[in-house]
């Protein structure tokens, strides 16, 4: 299996399976002399790890990261940074009854057809367990960007829609996001979401979600006009996350419903300060950052592992049915928030380094 590496100048390669002994990544292209410790990475991993509430899978993983290389006396050396996270709470027996069956809506079918072999334990390489490695890489990128761009730089994500229930993004509050199990930015929706998701879980079903990622303090000029547009790379990074089926940049799909007058982000100048009246472009024009807040969102489909009996086939080509028991997220989108933040950080650092190489 190839294509396990993401990025151009700032690159990371992930490895490992859901029920293997460990997962991890190798980060390459990190600038030297950046203060970096396991605590810095752990802070981000703790936001993603399972078993933190009744609304996520009850698999208990500490997700403790260990740095194996690339750090000397607390600073990056410019050499590859190797990170490892050991798996501890696997229950492979939960998958024994469905090892020959393909879960509808899951990668089981395509993986087996492509490779002729499949690790059925938790989905193997196709499991969202792999995203812990991305979050670790994103933590490294975040620290570098904070060092280079200063205190104004910040990437923050939130769930803006849970199943059929959306929230008011005009009530977005960064402080609220970290204080509820849904990463919800709108305080008024938390109780309703709790009732809704408990009902979904009790019924043995699942629901999808929309996650919005906002990046602030981004300078003008990151990106390129054609084949490495900043927005195309952000979209590609989001689409690489498990269960993601759609991406919007700024107004995104809603742009098709706007008139030219409504969609245009009018510009004015006062002294040396440039001002945009709106941000339908999501902080990116022609593939290049405008200096505004970058806003992008992605849709996560419902978890495929559900209790409800569904029709399927097995690897022998026979019709059968499947009902999945065990520990699964009723909405996998909730834990995708720190993953989206990580991918945004990685893309932004990659483009920051490319811009420095070409233009500064």
C-alpha positions in Angstrom: 0.0 0.0 0.0 1.5 3.3 -1.1 0.5 6.9 -0.6 0.8 7.1 3.2 2.7 10.4 3.0 1.1 13.9 3.1 2.7 17.2 2.2 5.4 18.7 0.1 8.0 20.6 2.2 6.5 19.7 5.6 5.6 16.0 5.2 4.4 13.3 7.4 4.0 9.5 6.9 1.7 7.5 9.1 1.8 3.8 9.8 0.0 1.1 11.8 -3.4 -0.5 12.2 -6.3 -0.2 14.6 -5.5 -3.5 16.4 -1.8 -3.7 15.8 0.8 -3.2 18.6 1.2 0.5 17.8 0.5 3.4 15.4 2.7 6.4 14.6 4.2 8.8 12.1 7.4 10.2 10.8 7.4 14.0 10.4 10.0 15.3 7.9 10.7 18.9 6.9 10.2 20.5 10.4 12.4 23.5 10.8 15.2 23.3 13.5 15.3 25.0 16.9 11.6 24.8 17.6 10.8 24.0 21.3 9.0 20.7 21.2 8.1 18.2 23.9 5.8 15.2 24.3 3.5 17.3 26.4 3.0 19.7 23.5 1.8 16.8 21.3 -0.1 15.1 24.1 -2.3 18.2 24.6 -3.7 17.8 21.1 -4.0 14.0 21.3 -6.0 14.3 24.4 -8.7 16.1 22.5 -9.1 13.2 20.0 -8.7 10.2 22.2 -11.7 7.8 22.6 -13.7 7.0 25.7 -13.9 10.5 27.1 -17.7 10.7 27.2 -20.8 8.6 26.7 -21.1 10.1 23.2 -18.0 8.4 21.8 -16.6 4.9 21.5 -15.8 3.4 24.9 -12.5 2.0 23.7 -10.0 3.2 26.4 -6.7 4.4 24.9 -4.3 6.8 26.7 -2.8 7.7 23.4 0.4 8.5 25.1 3.0 9.6 22.5 6.7 8.9 22.6 9.2 10.9 20.6 11.9 8.6 19.2 14.0 11.0 17.1 14.5 14.5 15.8 14.6 16.2 19.2 17.8 17.3 21.1 17.7 19.2 24.4 14.1 20.0 23.9 14.4 21.5 20.4 13.8 20.2 16.9 17.0 19.4 15.0 15.6 19.6 11.5 15.9 15.8 11.1 12.9 13.4 10.9 10.8 13.3 14.0 9.6 9.8 14.7 6.5 9.5 16.9 4.9 6.3 18.3 1.6 5.6 20.1 1.0 2.2 21.6 -2.4 0.5 21.3 -3.6 -1.0 24.5 -7.4 -1.6 24.6 -8.1 -3.7 21.5 -11.0 -6.2 21.5 -10.4 -8.1 18.3 -12.9 -10.8 19.3 -15.7 -8.2 18.8 -15.0 -8.6 15.0 -14.9 -12.4 14.9 -18.5 -12.8 13.8 -18.2 -10.3 10.9 -14.7 -11.1 9.7 -15.9 -12.4 6.4 -18.7 -9.8 5.9 -18.5 -6.4 4.4 -20.1 -3.6 6.4 -22.3 -1.5 4.1 -20.9 2.1 3.8 -17.5 1.0 5.0 -14.2 0.5 3.3 -14.3 -3.3 4.0 -15.5 -4.1 0.5 -13.1 -1.9 -1.5 -10.0 -2.8 0.6 -10.6 -6.5 0.1 -11.3 -6.2 -3.6 -8.2 -4.1 -4.2 -5.6 -6.0 -2.1 -7.1 -9.4 -1.7 -6.4 -9.3 2.0 -8.0 -7.3 4.8 -7.4 -6.9 8.5 -10.9 -7.2 9.8 -10.0 -6.2 13.4 -11.4 -2.7 13.7 -10.9 -2.0 10.0 -7.1 -2.3 10.2 -5.5 0.5 8.2 -8.9 2.0 7.2 -9.8 2.6 10.9 -10.1 6.2 12.2 -7.5 5.1 14.7 -5.0 6.2 12.1 -6.0 9.8 12.7 -4.2 9.9 16.0 -1.0 9.9 14.0 -2.2 12.9 12.0 -3.1 14.8 15.2 0.5 14.2 16.5 1.9 15.5 13.2 -0.5 18.5 13.3 0.7 19.3 16.9 4.2 19.7 15.5 3.0 21.9 12.7 1.0 24.0 15.1 4.1 24.8 17.3 6.1 25.8 14.3 3.4 28.1 13.0 3.0 29.7 16.5 6.7 30.3 16.5 6.7 31.8 13.0 3.4 33.7 13.0 3.1 34.8 16.6 0.2 35.1 19.0 -2.3 36.2 16.4 -2.2 32.7 14.8 -4.8 30.3 15.9 -6.6 27.3 14.3 -9.9 26.3 16.0 -12.5 23.8 14.9 -16.1 23.0 16.0 -19.1 20.8 15.1 -21.6 23.1 13.5 -24.2 20.4 12.6 -25.0 17.1 14.4 -27.2 14.9 12.2 -30.3 17.0 11.3 -29.6 19.6 14.0 -27.4 22.6 13.0 -26.3 25.5 15.2 -26.0 29.2 14.8 -22.4 30.0 13.8 -23.0 33.7 14.5 -23.0 32.6 18.2 -19.5 30.9 17.8 -17.6 31.0 21.1 -14.1 29.5 21.2 -14.4 29.1 25.0 -17.6 27.1 24.8 -16.1 24.6 22.3 -13.6 23.1 24.7 -16.2 22.9 27.5 -18.7 20.4 26.0 -18.3 16.9 24.6 -19.6 17.9 21.1 -17.1 20.6 20.3 -20.2 22.8 19.8 -19.6 26.5 19.5 -23.2 27.5 20.3 -24.1 27.1 23.9 -27.8 27.1 23.3 -27.7 23.8 21.3 -25.7 21.6 23.7 -28.6 20.2 25.7 -30.6 19.5 22.5 -27.7 17.8 20.9 -27.2 15.6 24.0 -30.8 14.4 23.9 -30.6 13.8 20.1 -27.4 11.8 20.2 -28.5 9.7 23.1 -31.6 8.8 21.2 -29.4 7.9 18.1 -27.2 5.7 20.3 -30.1 4.0 22.1 -31.6 3.1 18.7 -28.4 1.4 17.7 -28.0 3.8 14.8 -25.5 6.6 14.0 -25.5 10.1 12.5 -23.2 12.4 10.6 -21.8 15.8 11.3 -20.4 19.0 9.8 -17.1 20.3 11.1 -15.9 23.9 10.6 -12.3 24.8 10.9 -11.2 28.5 11.2 -7.6 29.7 10.9 -6.7 33.2 12.1 -3.6 35.3 11.8 -2.7 34.0 8.4 -0.6 36.3 6.2 -1.5 37.3 2.7 0.2 35.2 0.0 0.1 31.6 1.1 -0.8 29.3 -1.8 -0.4 29.2 -5.5 -2.7 30.1 -8.4 -3.0 26.8 -10.2 -2.0 23.3 -9.1 -1.2 23.9 -5.5 -3.9 26.2 -4.5 -4.2 26.7 -0.8 -7.9 25.8 -0.8 -7.4 22.7 -3.0 -4.8 21.4 -0.6 -7.0 22.1 2.4 -9.8 20.3 0.6 -7.6 17.4 -0.2 -6.4 17.2 3.4 -10.0 17.1 4.7 -11.1 14.5 2.1 -8.3 12.2 3.2 -9.9 12.0 6.7 -11.9 8.9 7.3 -15.7 9.2 6.5 -15.4 12.7 5.0 -17.7 13.0 1.9 -17.7 16.7 1.2 -15.8 20.0 1.7 -16.8 23.7 1.6 -14.4 26.6 1.4 -16.1 29.8 2.7 -19.6 29.9 1.3 -18.7 26.7 -0.6 -21.7 25.0 -2.2 -24.0 27.9 -1.1 -22.1 30.2 -3.5 -24.2 28.8 -6.4 -27.3 30.4 -4.8 -25.8 33.8 -4.5 -25.7 36.7 -7.0 -22.5 38.3 -8.0 -23.3 41.3 -5.8 -24.0 39.0 -2.8 -20.9 36.8 -3.3 -18.3 39.5 -3.9 -16.3 40.4 -0.8 -16.1 44.2 -1.2 -12.7 45.8 -0.4 -11.9 49.2 1.2 -8.7 50.9 2.4 -8.4 53.2 5.4 -4.9 54.4 5.9 -2.6 51.4 5.7 -5.4 49.0 6.8 -7.2 46.9 4.2 -10.8 45.8 5.0 -13.1 43.2 3.4 -16.8 43.7 3.9 -17.5 40.0 3.9 -15.7 36.6 3.6 -17.6 34.4 1.2 -14.3 33.4 -0.2 -13.3 31.8 3.1 -10.0 33.8 3.2 -8.7 32.5 -0.1 -8.9 34.1 -3.6 -7.4 32.4 -6.7 -5.8 29.8 -4.5 -3.9 32.4 -2.4 -4.7 33.6 1.2 -6.1 37.1 1.5 -5.1 37.7 5.1 -8.7 37.2 6.3 -9.8 34.3 8.5 -9.6 31.1 6.6 -12.9 29.2 6.9 -13.4 25.7 5.7 -15.9 22.9 6.6 -16.3 19.2 5.9 -19.2 16.7 6.1 -18.6 13.4 7.9 -21.0 10.5 7.1 -22.7 8.4 9.8 -20.6 5.6 11.4 -21.0 2.5 9.3 -20.8 0.1 12.3 -24.4 0.0 13.6 -26.6 -2.4 15.4 -29.4 -2.2 12.9 -29.5 -5.3 10.7 -28.5 -4.5 7.1 -28.2 -6.6 3.9 -24.7 -7.2 2.6 -22.4 -9.9 1.0 -19.5 -11.8 2.3 -16.0 -12.3 0.8 -17.3 -15.5 -0.8 -19.9 -13.7 -2.8 -22.9 -14.9 -0.8 -25.8 -12.7 0.2 -26.1 -12.3 4.0 -27.0 -9.8 6.7 -24.9 -8.0 9.2 -25.4 -6.3 12.6 -22.3 -4.8 14.3 -21.9 -5.0 18.0 -18.9 -3.7 20.1 -17.7 -0.2 20.8 -18.4 2.4 18.1 -19.0 6.1 17.9 -22.6 7.0 17.4 -21.2 10.0 15.6 -17.6 9.7 14.5 -17.7 13.3 13.4 -17.3 14.6 16.9 -13.8 13.3 17.3 -12.9 14.6 13.8 -12.6 18.1 15.1 -9.0 17.9 16.3 -8.2 15.9 13.2 -9.5 18.7 11.0 -7.5 21.2 13.0 -4.4 19.1 12.6 -4.7 18.8 8.8 -5.3 22.6 8.6 -2.1 23.2 10.6 -0.1 20.8 8.4 -1.3 22.4 5.1 -0.7 26.0 6.4 2.8 25.2 7.5 3.6 23.4 4.2 2.4 26.5 2.3 4.2 28.9 4.7 7.5 27.1 4.0 6.9 27.0 0.2 6.1 30.7 0.3 9.3 31.5 2.2 11.3 29.4 -0.3 9.9 31.2 -3.4 9.0 34.8 -2.3 11.1 35.7 0.7 
